[in-house]
Amino acid sequence: MTSRGFARPRAALSGQVSVPGSKSVSNRAIVCAALALGESSLRGVAGGDDTERLLAAVQLLGAEVSRRDDTIVLRGPIDTSSTTELVLDAGLAGTTSRFLTAVAVLRSGRTTVTGEPGLLARPMGELHRLVRELGADVHGEREGYLPVTIEGLGVSPASGRSDLTRTLTARGDVSSQFISAIMMIAPMIGGVNIRLEGNVVSSDYLRMTARVMDSFGVRVEFKKEIIEVTAANYRPTDFVVDADWSSASYAFAAVAIVGGSVRVPHLRAETTQPESQFLSVLESLGCTVRDLGDDKGVQVSRDPHHALTGVDVDMSTMSDLVPTLAAIAACASTETVIRGVGFIRSKESDRLGDLAAELEKCGIETVVMSDGIRIRPMPLRPAVLLPHHDHRLAMSLSLLGLREAGIKVEDAHVVSKSWPDFWESMSTGLQLSIVG
């Protein structure tokens, strides 16, 4: 196992950090392009393990994938008429596994979706129920978990027509990715009306899915608690993936912790990514935020002579940034309370329990609540922290070394899930020294 960390800087930070494209947008664009009849170009696609798994899978499904500089050229559609049995390995990628489970509904042949042990432990029962209601046969070794085998409907992605529009009722309080997965295949099976039941977690991601689908020629309508997706054909297009706000949050957090200024180019304040709302949290913490516009991106700064204060905030719309905020909170002058995120306990890790355990190793006092976490900053102490196979825990916890020398993260390579160049990009962009 490899441990790494950042050395404590001697002065305020100053620099520019380039981040990859949004993983969330990339994955949706890849699926839509794979279902379109013709060649799409996807520029700025995220280069992490999760996206590579999805690209490999759509190739197995029959789409053609090639690369030109920073552009993925994807020619669809997938071969839904094939009766060949396929095994699609999603690794540790939850989003990839969920999207592939839905896409398998379109195939004539049997498709098994599997992954590594960490992914096999994540519940998928609600998605499997929805897929069954669409008419596919779903069975696996353990009900509601991967690996799962789907015997699909044999629907042509090039048809997009049917006299039958299905209506499904989906739980909104489990994972928006289940609903996004159904949304993306809905045009191919004659359209689907999805009735949302209960509070919808990460609802902004459903609108992100709709925006990407719209770019490929499919319209989605939101009517109160119902999402309407009509029968249609996906059209190939040239698509540009926005810079990733989740990745940018680590550069912004570094400046919040140490003080100074950082600019992330190509980051758009007007975006479908809900993590852009983190700017208002940074302002509440005591940072100054500037939207520079165009390709100049966004700049965040903090006067190191001014206090970094804790916040009480609902993070339900940007739950992937809970670990980022927790790292900042550990270095603040007052307590932070993060609410509305009880559902993140079944992410790549238990993002509340595991996060609390690692913060406590550094001397931070925490209280895990039913829907969040309370963080009381205390003097930090050196520690080697475990990311629990979670890329977001690894990147967030590594930032604590900027305040206290001797804090490092084991399994530093897990960042490759979303940002393979994390260590180098942060080091180069902010002139940080890496310690191993």
C-alpha positions as CSV (number, residue, x, y, z in Angstrom):
1,M,0.0,0.0,0.0
2,T,1.2,3.5,-0.8
3,S,0.7,6.4,1.5
4,R,1.0,10.0,0.4
5,G,0.2,13.4,1.7
6,F,0.9,17.1,1.2
7,A,3.6,18.9,3.1
8,R,2.4,21.9,5.2
9,P,3.1,25.0,3.0
10,R,5.2,27.9,4.5
11,A,3.0,30.6,2.9
12,A,-0.4,31.3,1.5
13,L,-1.3,29.4,-1.6
14,S,-1.4,31.0,-5.1
15,G,-1.9,29.3,-8.4
16,Q,-4.1,27.7,-11.0
17,V,-5.4,24.1,-11.0
18,S,-6.8,22.4,-14.1
19,V,-9.4,19.7,-13.4
20,P,-10.8,17.0,-15.5
21,G,-14.3,17.0,-17.1
22,S,-17.3,16.1,-15.0
23,K,-17.6,12.4,-14.4
24,S,-21.3,12.7,-13.9
25,V,-21.9,14.5,-17.2
26,S,-19.3,12.3,-19.0
27,N,-21.1,9.0,-18.1
28,R,-24.5,10.3,-19.2
29,A,-23.1,11.6,-22.5
30,I,-21.4,8.2,-23.2
31,V,-24.7,6.3,-22.7
32,C,-26.6,8.7,-24.9
33,A,-24.0,8.6,-27.6
34,A,-23.9,4.8,-27.5
35,L,-27.7,4.7,-28.1
36,A,-27.6,7.2,-31.0
37,L,-27.4,6.1,-34.6
38,G,-24.2,7.6,-35.9
39,E,-21.0,9.3,-34.8
40,S,-20.8,11.6,-31.7
41,S,-17.7,13.5,-30.5
42,L,-17.4,13.9,-26.8
43,R,-14.8,16.5,-25.8
44,G,-13.4,16.8,-22.3
45,V,-14.6,13.4,-21.1
46,A,-13.4,12.6,-17.6
47,G,-10.4,10.2,-17.7
48,G,-10.8,8.2,-14.4
49,D,-11.4,4.5,-13.9
50,D,-15.2,4.8,-13.7
51,T,-15.5,6.4,-17.1
52,E,-13.0,4.0,-18.7
53,R,-15.1,1.1,-17.4
54,L,-18.1,2.5,-19.1
55,L,-16.3,3.1,-22.4
56,A,-15.1,-0.5,-22.4
57,A,-18.6,-1.7,-21.7
58,V,-20.3,0.2,-24.5
59,Q,-17.6,-1.2,-26.8
60,L,-18.5,-4.8,-25.7
61,L,-22.1,-3.9,-26.3
62,G,-21.3,-3.0,-29.9
63,A,-20.5,0.7,-30.1
64,E,-17.3,1.9,-31.7
65,V,-14.9,4.0,-29.6
66,S,-11.8,5.9,-30.7
67,R,-9.8,8.8,-29.4
68,R,-8.6,12.0,-31.0
69,D,-6.6,14.2,-28.7
70,D,-9.0,15.3,-25.9
71,T,-12.0,13.9,-27.8
72,I,-13.8,10.6,-27.6
73,V,-15.4,9.6,-30.9
74,L,-18.2,7.2,-30.3
75,R,-20.3,5.6,-33.0
76,G,-23.5,4.0,-32.0
77,P,-25.9,2.3,-31.6
78,I,-25.1,-0.7,-29.5
79,D,-26.1,-4.0,-31.0
80,T,-29.3,-4.8,-29.2
81,S,-30.1,-7.8,-31.5
82,S,-27.1,-9.8,-30.4
83,T,-27.9,-12.9,-28.4
84,T,-24.3,-13.3,-27.2
85,E,-24.0,-13.5,-23.4
86,L,-21.9,-10.6,-22.1
87,V,-20.3,-9.9,-18.8
88,L,-19.8,-6.2,-18.0
89,D,-17.4,-5.5,-15.2
90,A,-18.0,-2.1,-13.6
91,G,-15.1,-2.4,-11.2
92,L,-16.0,-0.1,-8.3
93,A,-18.1,2.3,-10.4
94,G,-21.6,2.6,-9.0
95,T,-22.9,4.9,-11.6
96,T,-21.5,2.7,-14.4
97,S,-23.1,-0.4,-13.0
98,R,-26.5,1.2,-12.7
99,F,-26.5,2.7,-16.2
100,L,-25.3,-0.6,-17.7
101,T,-28.0,-2.5,-15.8
102,A,-30.6,-0.3,-17.5
103,V,-29.0,-0.5,-20.9
104,A,-29.0,-4.3,-20.7
105,V,-32.8,-4.1,-20.8
106,L,-32.5,-3.2,-24.5
107,R,-30.5,-6.3,-25.5
108,S,-31.8,-9.6,-26.8
109,G,-29.0,-11.6,-25.1
110,R,-28.3,-12.2,-21.5
111,T,-26.1,-9.6,-19.8
112,T,-24.4,-10.0,-16.5
113,V,-23.3,-6.8,-14.6
114,T,-20.7,-7.3,-11.9
115,G,-17.8,-5.6,-10.2
116,E,-15.3,-5.6,-7.4
117,P,-16.2,-6.5,-3.8
118,G,-16.8,-2.9,-2.7
119,L,-19.4,-2.5,-5.5
120,L,-21.0,-5.9,-4.8
121,A,-21.8,-4.7,-1.3
122,R,-23.8,-1.7,-2.5
123,P,-27.7,-2.1,-2.6
124,M,-29.3,-2.1,-6.0
125,G,-32.7,-3.5,-5.2
126,E,-34.8,-0.5,-6.2
127,L,-33.2,-0.4,-9.7
128,H,-33.7,-4.2,-10.2
129,R,-37.4,-3.7,-9.3
130,L,-37.8,-1.0,-11.8
131,V,-36.0,-3.1,-14.5
132,R,-38.4,-6.0,-13.8
133,E,-41.4,-3.7,-14.2
134,L,-40.1,-2.8,-17.6
135,G,-40.4,-6.4,-18.5
136,A,-36.9,-7.7,-18.2
137,D,-35.9,-10.8,-16.3
138,V,-33.5,-10.0,-13.5
139,H,-31.8,-12.6,-11.3
140,G,-28.6,-12.8,-9.2
141,E,-26.8,-14.6,-6.5
142,R,-28.1,-12.3,-3.8
143,E,-31.4,-10.4,-4.3
144,G,-30.9,-6.7,-4.7
145,Y,-27.1,-6.8,-5.2
146,L,-24.6,-7.4,-7.9
147,P,-23.7,-9.5,-9.8
148,V,-27.0,-9.6,-11.6
149,T,-28.0,-11.1,-14.9
150,I,-30.6,-9.3,-17.1
151,E,-32.5,-10.9,-20.0
152,G,-33.6,-8.0,-22.0
153,L,-36.4,-6.9,-24.4
154,G,-34.4,-6.8,-27.6
155,V,-35.4,-3.3,-28.5
156,S,-33.7,-1.4,-31.3
157,P,-32.1,1.9,-30.2
158,A,-32.8,3.1,-33.8
159,S,-36.6,2.7,-33.6
160,G,-37.6,4.8,-30.6
161,R,-41.3,4.2,-31.4
162,S,-44.0,2.3,-29.7
163,D,-47.7,2.5,-28.9
164,L,-47.1,1.7,-25.3
165,T,-45.9,4.3,-22.8
166,R,-45.2,2.6,-19.5
167,T,-45.7,4.2,-16.1
168,L,-43.4,3.4,-13.2
169,T,-43.3,4.5,-9.6
170,A,-39.8,5.1,-8.3
171,R,-38.6,5.8,-4.8
172,G,-36.9,9.1,-4.7
173,D,-35.1,8.6,-1.4
174,V,-32.7,5.9,-2.4
175,S,-30.5,7.0,-5.4
176,S,-31.2,9.4,-8.2
177,Q,-28.9,7.3,-10.3
178,F,-31.5,4.5,-10.5
179,I,-34.0,7.0,-11.9
180,S,-31.5,8.5,-14.3
181,A,-30.7,5.0,-15.6
182,I,-34.4,4.4,-16.5
183,M,-34.7,7.9,-18.0
184,M,-31.9,7.3,-20.5
185,I,-33.4,4.0,-21.9
186,A,-37.0,5.2,-21.8
187,P,-37.1,6.7,-25.3
188,M,-36.0,3.3,-26.7
189,I,-38.8,1.4,-25.1
190,G,-41.7,3.6,-26.2
191,G,-41.4,6.2,-23.4
192,V,-41.8,6.0,-19.7
193,N,-43.6,8.2,-17.2
194,I,-41.8,8.0,-13.9
195,R,-43.8,8.9,-10.8
196,L,-41.5,9.9,-7.9
197,E,-42.4,8.7,-4.5
198,G,-41.1,10.5,-1.3
199,N,-38.4,13.0,-1.0
200,V,-36.0,12.9,-4.0
201,V,-32.3,12.9,-3.1
202,S,-29.9,14.6,-5.5
203,S,-32.8,15.7,-7.6
204,D,-30.5,18.1,-9.5
205,Y,-28.8,15.1,-11.1
206,L,-32.2,14.2,-12.7
207,R,-32.2,17.5,-14.4
208,M,-28.6,17.0,-15.4
209,T,-29.6,13.7,-17.1
210,A,-32.5,15.5,-18.9
211,R,-30.1,18.2,-20.1
212,V,-27.7,15.7,-21.6
213,M,-30.5,13.7,-23.2
214,D,-31.8,17.0,-24.7
215,S,-28.4,17.6,-26.3
216,F,-28.8,14.2,-28.1
217,G,-32.3,15.1,-29.3
218,V,-34.6,13.6,-26.6
219,R,-36.9,15.8,-24.6
220,V,-37.8,15.2,-20.9
221,E,-40.5,17.0,-19.1
222,F,-40.8,17.5,-15.3
223,K,-44.4,17.8,-14.1
224,K,-44.6,18.0,-10.3
225,E,-43.8,14.5,-9.1
226,I,-43.8,12.9,-12.6
227,I,-40.9,12.8,-15.1
228,E,-42.2,12.2,-18.7
229,V,-39.9,10.7,-21.3
230,T,-41.5,10.1,-24.7
231,A,-40.5,7.7,-27.4
232,A,-37.7,9.2,-29.5
233,N,-34.5,8.5,-31.4
234,Y,-31.2,9.7,-29.9
235,R,-29.3,11.8,-32.4
236,P,-25.5,11.9,-32.6
237,T,-24.0,15.2,-31.7
238,D,-20.8,17.1,-30.8
239,F,-20.8,17.4,-27.0
240,V,-18.5,19.3,-24.7
241,V,-18.2,18.1,-21.1
242,D,-18.0,20.9,-18.5
243,A,-15.0,21.0,-16.1
244,D,-15.7,19.0,-12.9
245,W,-17.0,21.0,-9.9
246,S,-16.3,18.1,-7.5
247,S,-12.6,18.0,-8.5
248,A,-12.4,21.8,-8.3
249,S,-13.7,21.6,-4.7
250,Y,-10.4,20.2,-3.5
251,A,-8.4,23.1,-4.9
252,F,-10.9,25.5,-3.3
253,A,-10.7,23.6,0.0
254,A,-6.9,23.9,0.0
255,V,-7.1,27.6,-0.2
256,A,-9.9,27.7,2.4
257,I,-7.6,25.8,4.8
258,V,-4.3,27.6,4.2
259,G,-5.4,30.9,2.8
260,G,-4.4,32.5,-0.5
261,S,-6.0,32.2,-3.9
262,V,-6.6,29.6,-6.7
263,R,-8.2,29.8,-10.1
264,V,-9.7,26.8,-11.8
265,P,-10.0,27.5,-15.6
266,H,-12.9,26.4,-17.8
267,L,-15.1,26.0,-14.7
268,R,-18.6,27.3,-15.5
269,A,-20.8,28.8,-12.8
270,E,-23.8,28.3,-15.0
271,T,-23.8,24.5,-15.1
272,T,-26.1,21.5,-14.5
273,Q,-23.6,20.3,-11.9
274,P,-25.2,20.9,-8.5
275,E,-21.8,21.0,-6.8
276,S,-21.5,24.6,-8.2
277,Q,-23.6,25.5,-5.1
278,F,-20.5,24.9,-3.0
279,L,-19.5,28.4,-3.8
280,S,-22.1,29.8,-1.4
281,V,-20.8,27.4,1.3
282,L,-17.3,28.7,0.7
283,E,-18.5,32.3,1.1
284,S,-20.1,31.3,4.4
285,L,-16.8,29.9,5.6
286,G,-15.1,33.2,4.9
287,C,-13.8,32.8,1.4
288,T,-14.2,35.3,-1.5
289,V,-15.5,33.9,-4.8
290,R,-15.2,35.4,-8.3
291,D,-16.8,34.0,-11.5
292,L,-14.3,35.2,-14.1
293,G,-16.4,34.0,-17.0
294,D,-15.6,32.3,-20.3
295,D,-12.6,30.0,-20.1
296,K,-11.1,31.9,-17.2
297,G,-13.2,29.9,-14.8
298,V,-13.7,30.6,-11.1
299,Q,-11.4,32.0,-8.5
300,V,-11.6,31.4,-4.8
301,S,-9.5,33.2,-2.2
302,R,-9.2,33.6,1.6
303,D,-7.2,36.1,3.6
304,P,-5.1,33.9,5.9
305,H,-5.4,36.6,8.6
306,H,-9.2,36.3,8.7
307,A,-10.9,33.5,10.6
308,L,-12.2,30.3,8.9
309,T,-15.6,29.8,10.5
310,G,-17.7,26.7,10.6
311,V,-21.2,26.4,9.0
312,D,-24.5,24.7,9.5
313,V,-25.6,23.6,6.1
314,D,-27.8,21.1,4.2
315,M,-25.6,19.3,1.7
316,S,-28.3,17.1,0.2
317,T,-27.9,18.6,-3.3
318,M,-24.1,18.3,-3.3
319,S,-23.5,15.3,-1.2
320,D,-20.3,14.2,-2.9
321,L,-18.7,17.3,-1.3
322,V,-19.4,16.3,2.2
323,P,-15.9,14.9,2.7
324,T,-14.5,18.1,1.2
325,L,-16.4,20.3,3.6
326,A,-15.5,18.0,6.5
327,A,-11.8,18.6,5.8
328,I,-12.3,22.3,5.8
329,A,-14.4,22.1,9.0
330,A,-11.7,20.2,10.8
331,C,-9.5,23.3,10.3
332,A,-12.1,25.9,11.1
333,S,-12.3,28.0,14.3
334,T,-15.9,26.9,15.1
335,E,-18.2,23.9,14.8
336,T,-19.7,22.7,11.6
337,V,-22.9,20.8,11.2
338,I,-23.7,19.0,7.9
339,R,-27.3,17.9,7.3
340,G,-29.5,16.2,4.8
341,V,-27.0,13.4,3.7
342,G,-28.0,10.3,5.6
343,F,-28.1,8.5,2.3
344,I,-24.4,8.7,1.7
345,R,-23.7,5.9,4.1
346,S,-23.9,3.5,1.1
347,K,-21.6,5.3,-1.3
348,E,-18.1,3.9,-2.1
349,S,-17.7,3.9,1.6
350,D,-19.8,4.8,4.6
351,R,-19.2,8.4,4.0
352,L,-20.4,9.4,7.4
353,G,-19.1,6.7,9.7
354,D,-15.8,6.1,7.9
355,L,-15.3,9.9,7.6
356,A,-15.9,10.4,11.3
357,A,-13.5,7.5,12.2
358,E,-10.6,9.0,10.2
359,L,-11.2,12.5,11.5
360,E,-11.1,11.3,15.0
361,K,-7.6,9.7,14.3
362,C,-6.4,13.2,13.8
363,G,-7.9,14.5,17.0
364,I,-11.1,16.0,15.6
365,E,-14.3,15.4,17.6
366,T,-17.3,14.2,15.6
367,V,-20.9,13.1,16.1
368,V,-22.6,11.1,13.4
369,M,-26.3,11.9,13.2
370,S,-29.1,10.1,11.3
371,D,-28.9,12.6,8.5
372,G,-25.4,14.1,8.8
373,I,-22.4,14.8,10.9
374,R,-21.3,17.3,13.5
375,I,-17.6,18.3,13.4
376,R,-15.9,20.1,16.3
377,P,-12.4,21.3,15.4
378,M,-9.5,20.5,17.8
379,P,-5.7,20.7,17.4
380,L,-4.8,18.2,14.7
381,R,-2.2,15.5,15.3
382,P,-0.2,13.4,12.8
383,A,-1.9,10.2,11.5
384,V,-2.0,7.8,8.6
385,L,-5.6,7.7,7.4
386,L,-7.5,5.1,5.5
387,P,-9.7,6.2,2.6
388,H,-11.8,2.9,2.7
389,H,-11.4,2.5,-1.1
390,D,-13.2,5.8,-1.5
391,H,-11.6,8.4,-3.9
392,R,-13.4,11.3,-2.3
393,L,-12.3,10.4,1.2
394,A,-8.7,10.1,-0.1
395,M,-8.6,13.5,-1.8
396,S,-10.4,15.3,1.1
397,L,-8.4,13.7,3.9
398,S,-5.1,14.5,2.2
399,L,-5.9,18.2,2.6
400,L,-5.5,17.9,6.4
401,G,-1.7,17.7,5.8
402,L,-1.8,21.3,4.7
403,R,-2.5,22.3,8.3
404,E,-0.7,19.6,10.3
405,A,2.5,17.9,9.1
406,G,2.5,14.1,9.3
407,I,-1.0,13.5,8.1
408,K,-1.0,11.1,5.1
409,V,-3.5,8.9,3.3
410,E,-3.0,5.1,2.7
411,D,-3.9,3.7,-0.7
412,A,-3.3,7.0,-2.3
413,H,-3.9,5.5,-5.8
414,V,-7.7,5.2,-5.2
415,V,-8.0,8.8,-6.5
416,S,-7.7,7.3,-10.0
417,K,-11.4,6.4,-9.8
418,S,-12.2,10.0,-10.8
419,W,-9.0,12.1,-11.0
420,P,-5.9,10.0,-11.8
421,D,-3.7,13.2,-11.9
422,F,-5.0,14.5,-8.5
423,W,-1.6,14.5,-6.7
424,E,0.4,16.0,-9.6
425,S,-2.2,18.6,-10.6
426,M,-2.6,19.9,-7.0
427,S,1.1,19.8,-6.4
428,T,2.0,21.6,-9.7
429,G,-0.9,24.1,-9.6
430,L,-0.4,25.2,-6.0
431,Q,3.3,24.6,-5.6
432,L,2.6,21.9,-3.0
433,S,5.2,19.3,-1.9
434,I,4.1,15.7,-1.8
435,V,5.4,13.5,1.0
436,G,5.3,9.7,0.8
